[in-house]
Amino acid sequence: MQVVAFSTPQDPLWRWRIVNYAGELVEESRESFRTIAGALEQGSKRLRVMDVVDNSVPAPSYRSTRHLRVP
C-alpha cells in the first residue's frame, strides 16, 4: 500500500490517502495539514498502525481494444 498527499484549489491544505496497489482508496484523513510532509508523515503512521497486507492485484497498464475490432 502507498500513502499519497493531495490538496484541492478549494482547500489548499494537505490531506493523506492510503491506496492499495490496485489504485483503490483504503482510507483518507479527515484532518488537514499545513505541509505535504506533515500529511505524509501522519498517513505513514496510520498505515503502520493498520498493519494490513495488500493482496490486491494491480490494474493492467493497458486497455484492450478487442471491443473495437470488427468480427
DSSP file (Angstrom, degrees, kcal/mol; ACC not computed):
  #  RESIDUE AA STRUCTURE BP1 BP2  ACC     N-H-->O    O-->H-N    N-H-->O    O-->H-N    TCO  KAPPA ALPHA  PHI   PSI    X-CA   Y-CA   Z-CA
    1    1 A M              0   0    0      0, 0.0     2,-0.3     0, 0.0    19,-0.2   0.000 360.0 360.0 360.0 158.4    0.0    0.0    0.0
    2    2 A Q  E     -A   19   0A   0     17,-2.7    17,-2.5     2,-0.0     2,-0.5  -0.939 360.0-137.5-131.2 151.6    1.0    3.6   -0.5
    3    3 A V  E     -A   18   0A   0     -2,-0.3     2,-0.3    15,-0.2    15,-0.2  -0.929  25.7-178.9-106.6 129.2    0.4    6.9    1.2
    4    4 A V  E     -A   17   0A   0     13,-2.7    13,-2.6    -2,-0.5     2,-0.4  -0.919  15.7-143.6-124.6 153.9   -0.3    9.9   -1.1
    5    5 A A  E     +A   16   0A   0     -2,-0.3     2,-0.3    11,-0.2    11,-0.2  -0.905  22.4 173.7-116.1 146.8   -0.9   13.5   -0.2
    6    6 A F  E     -A   15   0A   0      9,-2.5     9,-2.2    -2,-0.4     2,-0.3  -0.983  14.2-173.6-148.2 158.0   -3.3   15.8   -2.0
    7    7 A S        -     0   0    0     -2,-0.3     7,-0.1     7,-0.2     6,-0.0  -0.937  15.0-142.9-142.5 165.2   -4.9   19.2   -1.9
    8    8 A T        -     0   0    0      3,-1.9     3,-0.3     5,-0.4     5,-0.1  -0.882  28.2-112.0-127.6 159.7   -7.5   21.0   -3.9
    9    9 A P  S    S+     0   0    0      0, 0.0    -1,-0.1     0, 0.0     0, 0.0   0.852 119.9  51.8 -59.4 -32.8   -8.0   24.5   -5.2
   10   10 A Q  S    S+     0   0    0      1,-0.3    -3,-0.0     2,-0.1     0, 0.0   0.822 124.2  26.6 -72.6 -30.5  -11.0   24.9   -2.8
   11   11 A D        -     0   0    0     -3,-0.3    -3,-1.9     2,-0.1    -1,-0.3  -0.829  67.9-173.9-134.7  93.7   -8.9   23.7    0.2
   12   12 A P        +     0   0    0      0, 0.0     2,-0.1     0, 0.0    -1,-0.1   0.528  55.6 102.0 -72.2  -3.9   -5.2   24.3   -0.2
   13   13 A L  S    S-     0   0    0      1,-0.1    -5,-0.4    -5,-0.1     2,-0.3  -0.434  77.0-110.1 -75.8 158.2   -4.3   22.4    3.0
   14   14 A W  B     +C   33   0B   0     19,-3.0    19,-2.7    -7,-0.1     2,-0.3  -0.626  32.9 179.8 -94.0 145.8   -2.9   18.9    2.5
   15   15 A R  E     -A    6   0A   0     -9,-2.2    -9,-2.5    -2,-0.3     2,-0.3  -0.927  20.6-126.7-134.0 161.5   -4.6   15.6    3.4
   16   16 A W  E     -A    5   0A   0     15,-0.3    13,-2.5    -2,-0.3     2,-0.3  -0.775  15.7-166.6-111.0 156.5   -3.4   12.0    3.1
   17   17 A R  E     -AB   4  28A   0    -13,-2.6   -13,-2.7    -2,-0.3     2,-0.5  -0.992  13.2-145.6-135.0 143.4   -4.9    8.9    1.4
   18   18 A I  E     +AB   3  27A   0      9,-3.2     8,-3.3    -2,-0.3     9,-1.5  -0.959  26.1 179.2-107.3 124.0   -3.9    5.3    1.7
   19   19 A V  E     -AB   2  25A   0    -17,-2.5   -17,-2.7    -2,-0.5     6,-0.2  -0.930  21.8-129.3-125.0 148.4   -4.4    3.4   -1.5
   20   20 A N    >   -     0   0    0      4,-2.2     3,-2.0    -2,-0.3     6,-0.0  -0.319  39.5 -93.4 -87.2 178.1   -3.7   -0.2   -2.4
   21   21 A Y  T 3  S+     0   0    0      1,-0.3    38,-0.4     2,-0.1    -1,-0.1   0.599 124.5  62.0 -72.7  -9.7   -1.7   -1.4   -5.4
   22   22 A A  T 3  S-     0   0    0     36,-0.2    -1,-0.3     2,-0.1    35,-0.0   0.452 119.6-110.0 -88.3  -2.3   -4.9   -1.7   -7.5
   23   23 A G  S <  S+     0   0    0     -3,-2.0     2,-0.3     1,-0.3    -2,-0.1   0.572  70.5 144.0  87.0   9.8   -5.4    2.0   -7.0
   24   24 A E        -     0   0    0      1,-0.1    -4,-2.2     2,-0.0     2,-0.3  -0.629  55.6-112.1 -86.3 140.5   -8.4    1.6   -4.7
   25   25 A L  E     +B   19   0A   0     -2,-0.3    -6,-0.2    -6,-0.2     3,-0.1  -0.543  36.3 172.6 -70.8 128.1   -8.9    4.0   -1.8
   26   26 A V  E     -     0   0A   0     -8,-3.3     2,-0.3     1,-0.4    -7,-0.2   0.801  65.3 -12.6-101.9 -46.1   -8.4    2.3    1.6
   27   27 A E  E     -B   18   0A   0     -9,-1.5    -9,-3.2     2,-0.0    -1,-0.4  -0.989  55.9-159.5-157.2 151.7   -8.6    5.3    4.0
   28   28 A E  E     -B   17   0A   0     -2,-0.3   -11,-0.2   -11,-0.2     2,-0.1  -0.990  26.5-111.5-136.1 143.6   -8.5    9.1    3.8
   29   29 A S        -     0   0    0    -13,-2.5    14,-0.0    -2,-0.3    10,-0.0  -0.400  12.4-161.1 -72.8 149.2   -7.7   11.6    6.5
   30   30 A R  S    S+     0   0    0     -2,-0.1     2,-0.2     2,-0.1    -1,-0.1   0.651  73.7  74.3 -96.6 -23.9  -10.4   13.9    7.9
   31   31 A E  S    S-     0   0    0      8,-0.0   -15,-0.3   -15,-0.0     2,-0.3  -0.556  75.6-134.4 -90.9 157.3   -7.9   16.4    9.2
   32   32 A S        -     0   0    0     -2,-0.2     2,-0.3   -17,-0.1   -17,-0.2  -0.756  12.2-151.7-109.5 156.4   -5.8   18.8    7.2
   33   33 A F  B     -C   14   0B   0    -19,-2.7   -19,-3.0    -2,-0.3     6,-0.1  -0.950  18.9-134.7-129.9 147.5   -2.1   19.7    7.4
   34   34 A R  S    S+     0   0    0     -2,-0.3     2,-0.3   -21,-0.2    -1,-0.1   0.836  90.4  37.3 -68.6 -33.4   -0.2   22.8    6.5
   35   35 A T  S  > S-     0   0    0      1,-0.1     4,-1.7   -21,-0.1     5,-0.1  -0.847  74.7-127.6-123.3 156.3    2.5   20.9    4.6
   36   36 A I  H  > S+     0   0    0     -2,-0.3     4,-2.6     1,-0.2     5,-0.2   0.870 112.6  57.2 -64.8 -36.4    2.7   17.9    2.4
   37   37 A A  H  > S+     0   0    0      1,-0.2     4,-2.3     2,-0.2    -1,-0.2   0.902 105.3  50.1 -62.5 -41.2    5.4   16.5    4.6
   38   38 A G  H  > S+     0   0    0      2,-0.2     4,-2.1     1,-0.2    -1,-0.2   0.900 111.3  48.4 -63.9 -41.3    3.1   16.7    7.6
   39   39 A A  H  X S+     0   0    0     -4,-1.7     4,-2.4     1,-0.2    -2,-0.2   0.931 113.1  46.9 -64.9 -45.6    0.3   14.9    5.7
   40   40 A L  H  X S+     0   0    0     -4,-2.6     4,-2.4     1,-0.2    -2,-0.2   0.875 110.5  53.3 -65.4 -36.9    2.6   12.1    4.5
   41   41 A E  H  X S+     0   0    0     -4,-2.3     4,-2.0    -5,-0.2    -1,-0.2   0.941 112.5  42.9 -63.0 -47.8    4.1   11.6    8.0
   42   42 A Q  H  X S+     0   0    0     -4,-2.1     4,-2.2     2,-0.2    -2,-0.2   0.880 113.9  51.6 -68.0 -37.3    0.7   11.2    9.6
   43   43 A G  H  X S+     0   0    0     -4,-2.4     4,-2.3     2,-0.2    -1,-0.2   0.898 109.4  50.3 -64.6 -40.2   -0.5    8.9    6.8
   44   44 A S  H  X S+     0   0    0     -4,-2.4     4,-2.1     2,-0.2    -2,-0.2   0.887 109.5  51.1 -65.4 -39.0    2.6    6.7    7.1
   45   45 A K  H  X S+     0   0    0     -4,-2.0     4,-2.0     2,-0.2    -2,-0.2   0.918 110.3  49.4 -62.7 -42.8    2.0    6.4   10.8
   46   46 A R  H  X S+     0   0    0     -4,-2.2     4,-2.3     1,-0.2    -2,-0.2   0.896 108.6  53.0 -64.4 -39.9   -1.6    5.4   10.2
   47   47 A L  H  X S+     0   0    0     -4,-2.3     4,-1.6     1,-0.2     5,-0.4   0.906 108.8  49.4 -61.7 -42.2   -0.5    2.8    7.6
   48   48 A R  H  < S+     0   0    0     -4,-2.1    -1,-0.2     1,-0.2    -2,-0.2   0.892 111.1  49.9 -64.4 -38.9    1.9    1.3   10.2
   49   49 A V  H  < S+     0   0    0     -4,-2.0    -2,-0.2     1,-0.2    -1,-0.2   0.877 106.4  55.9 -66.2 -37.8   -0.9    1.1   12.8
   50   50 A M  H  < S-     0   0    0     -4,-2.3    -1,-0.2    -5,-0.2    -2,-0.2   0.878  83.5-167.1 -62.9 -38.0   -3.2   -0.5   10.4
   51   51 A D     <  +     0   0    0     -4,-1.6     2,-0.3     1,-0.2    -3,-0.1   0.924  25.2 161.6  49.2  55.6   -0.7   -3.3    9.8
   52   52 A V        -     0   0    0     -5,-0.4     2,-0.5     2,-0.0    -1,-0.2  -0.827  38.4-133.3-109.4 143.8   -2.6   -4.6    6.7
   53   53 A V        -     0   0    0     -2,-0.3     2,-0.9     2,-0.0     0, 0.0  -0.835  19.7-134.7 -94.8 130.7   -1.3   -6.9    4.0
   54   54 A D        +     0   0    0     -2,-0.5    -2,-0.0     1,-0.1    -1,-0.0  -0.765  33.1 165.2 -89.1 108.2   -2.2   -5.7    0.5
   55   55 A N        +     0   0    0     -2,-0.9    -1,-0.1     2,-0.1    -2,-0.0   0.206  34.2 126.5-103.9  12.8   -3.4   -8.7   -1.6
   56   56 A S        -     0   0    0      1,-0.1   -35,-0.1   -32,-0.0    -2,-0.0  -0.264  60.4-123.9 -70.3 159.4   -4.9   -6.6   -4.4
   57   57 A V        -     0   0    0    -35,-0.0    -1,-0.1   -37,-0.0    -2,-0.1  -0.917  29.1-115.0-105.2 124.5   -4.0   -7.1   -8.0
   58   58 A P        -     0   0    0      0, 0.0   -36,-0.2     0, 0.0     3,-0.1  -0.268  33.7-108.8 -57.8 141.6   -2.6   -4.1   -9.8
   59   59 A A        -     0   0    0    -38,-0.4   -36,-0.0     1,-0.1     0, 0.0  -0.426  42.0 -97.2 -67.5 144.9   -4.7   -2.9  -12.6
   60   60 A P        -     0   0    0      0, 0.0    -1,-0.1     0, 0.0    -3,-0.0  -0.335  23.3-135.2 -63.9 147.8   -3.3   -3.5  -16.1
   61   61 A S  S    S+     0   0    0     -3,-0.1     2,-0.3     2,-0.0    -2,-0.0   0.380  84.5  58.1 -86.4   5.4   -1.4   -0.6  -17.5
   62   62 A Y  S    S-     0   0    0      0, 0.0     2,-0.4     0, 0.0     0, 0.0  -0.889  74.0-133.9-129.9 161.7   -3.1   -1.1  -20.9
   63   63 A R        -     0   0    0     -2,-0.3     2,-0.1     2,-0.0    -2,-0.0  -0.958  25.6-120.8-115.9 135.3   -6.6   -1.1  -22.2
   64   64 A S        -     0   0    0     -2,-0.4     3,-0.2     1,-0.1     0, 0.0  -0.468  14.6-164.5 -71.7 143.1   -7.8   -3.8  -24.5
   65   65 A T    >>  +     0   0    0     -2,-0.1     3,-1.8     1,-0.1     4,-0.6   0.139  58.2 113.8-108.8  16.5   -9.2   -2.7  -27.9
   66   66 A R  G >4 S+     0   0    0      1,-0.3     3,-1.2     2,-0.2    -1,-0.1   0.862  70.8  59.1 -56.0 -38.2  -10.8   -6.1  -28.5
   67   67 A H  G 34 S+     0   0    0      1,-0.2    -1,-0.3    -3,-0.2    -2,-0.1   0.663 101.6  56.2 -68.7 -14.6  -14.3   -4.5  -28.3
   68   68 A L  G <4 S+     0   0    0     -3,-1.8    -1,-0.2     2,-0.1     2,-0.2   0.603  85.4 100.2 -90.7 -13.0  -13.4   -2.1  -31.2
   69   69 A R  S << S-     0   0    0     -3,-1.2    -3,-0.0    -4,-0.6     0, 0.0  -0.503  73.8-126.0 -78.7 141.3  -12.5   -4.9  -33.7
   70   70 A V              0   0    0     -2,-0.2    -2,-0.1     1,-0.1    -1,-0.1  -0.718 360.0 360.0 -85.9 132.1  -15.0   -6.0  -36.3
   71   71 A P              0   0    0      0, 0.0    -1,-0.1     0, 0.0    -2,-0.0   0.507 360.0 360.0 -71.0 360.0  -15.7   -9.7  -36.3
